[in-house]
């Protein structure tokens, strides 16, 4: 029996000597994803989105290219998306702020086999142009919930301060706010300039003394409002709410100078699309539907819990 075993094993050993060691596999190709947003550099919201995207790219070993215009400019953003599509990335992520400007470009990306995930804005129409899914919140619903919250706090009339009229997502926030007040609210258009924002709000309130609820759409408009209320000693006269978080907004919440902030977890809007595209490229896997990251409410009661994460660039 021992002789038979040696005889059977001999050809196997010989074969091993002939074929030699297995060749090493080539390393997997690095995926390249491009993210294009409308976020201006001065807006702290978008730095957190970028942090999330970069963290995910590092985790999965992908290359991320983040691009955004220096000011809110849909023509420039359209050009940035067109350039991104022309570079033929493995995946495209973008804030879908204006379907008229970006819809055909997104469709072009899809037609060329580039998977697209939209974030932050345009989730209600992005699939019409071939986007795989959307990561964000319902902007209209978030605005409506802000109005309902203010009414629960005793506000009968409000104003929504919009620093980017023409941005579909921000327009929808104000639309939801006005509808949530059953028409007892208006939209006030401003620019990015902090002094102009402050002056516009003060002038509006002087002309509309029955307005007691003020909603801003981000730190760019919330910060001038908070300063104006602080200077005038008028914080207690109004119910103040805003969208999105920043260190300044969290400090104002903790100090009781702001009544609430609507949190859409912008870190996740950067992080999740990169993770999803990585899985799609490698394994063909994607969530079956859109992913809601908000709305949630941060108030003076829970602001301290969020401040530490904000200092890390996560909230």
C-alpha positions, 0 to 999 in steps of 0.5 A: 500500500505504501508503494502504491501511494508513492506511485500515485503522488509522483505525477502530481509532484512532477506536474508541480515542478513543471508549471512552477509558482502561480503568477501574481495577480495584477492589482485592481484598477483604481476607480476615479469618481468626480463630484461636482457641486454648486457649493461656493468655497465660503459655505461651510456646509460644502466643506463637510460634504467634501470631507465625507466624500474624501473619507469614503474615497480613501477607505475604498481606495478610489480617486476623488476629484471635487469640483465647484464654481467660485460663485453660484453660477449655473452656466459655470457648473454646467461647464464643470459637469460637461468637462467631468463627463468628457473625462470619462470617470468611473462615476459622477456625483453632482448636486442637481440644482437645475434640471434645465441646465444640467439635465441634458448633461446628466443624460449624456453621462448616462448614455456614455455608460457613466453611472450618476448619483445626485446629492442634495438637490433635485432628487424629485427629477434626477431619475428622469435623466437617468440618475441611479439614485439620490442622496439627500432630503426632500427640500419641500418637505423640510421647508414645510416641517420648518413652518409647522414647527414655527406654528407650534411655537406660536408664529402666525406669519413668517419669511424665508430668506433665499440667498440663491434664487434659481437653485431648485433645492432652495426654492423648494425649501421656501415653497414648502415653508410658504405652503406650510404657513398656508400662504402666511409667509413670503420669500425674501431674495438676497445675495451672498454678501453678509452686509446686504443680507443683514440690511435686507432682513432688517428692512423687510422686518421694519416694513412687515412688523407682523412677521415673527418667524424667520427661516434662513437656508444656510449659514451664509444667511443665518450668521448675518441674521443672528448678528443683527438680532444680537446687535438689536437685542431682538433675539427673543422677539422672533422665532429663528430657524435655519437649514444646515449646520456650521460651528457658528450655527451650533454655537448660536443654538447652544446660546439660545440665539437660534431656535432650531436648525434643520440637519440633513447630515451633509457628511453622508451626502458626500460619503455615501455616494462614493461608497455606493459607486465603489460597490457598483463598479466592483460588484454591480450593487446599489440600493434599491431606492433613494437614501434620505439623510434628513430632515432632522432638527437640532435645537438648543437642547441637543446642540452640545451633542453635535458640537464635537462632531462639528469640530471634526468636520463631520457635522 
